[in-house]
């Protein structure tokens, strides 16, 4: 967690807050350390951007979840519009 927090320029408490808000749920190593995926780190970086702009953490997490859902829906729609093999 410390390395991830340092990489993102946030505190470990910020990453714990993102976990409490259910934005990211890191895996645990055998020693109990939190392990974040690249995807989770991207979400955390986006959360930091929003919080730095004055958005409360809980609202930032909800925005990111909605952005992610929209991107997935657009991906699915685009895949349906293109016939297979094109």
HELIX and SHEET records of a PDB file:
HELIX    1   1 UNK A    2  UNK A    8  1                                   7    
HELIX    2   2 UNK A   12  UNK A   20  1                                   9    
HELIX    3   3 UNK A   38  UNK A   52  1                                  15    
HELIX    4   4 UNK A   57  UNK A   81  1                                  25    
SHEET    1   A 2 UNK A  27  UNK A  28  0                                        
SHEET    2   A 2 UNK A  34  UNK A  35 -1                                        
END                                                                             
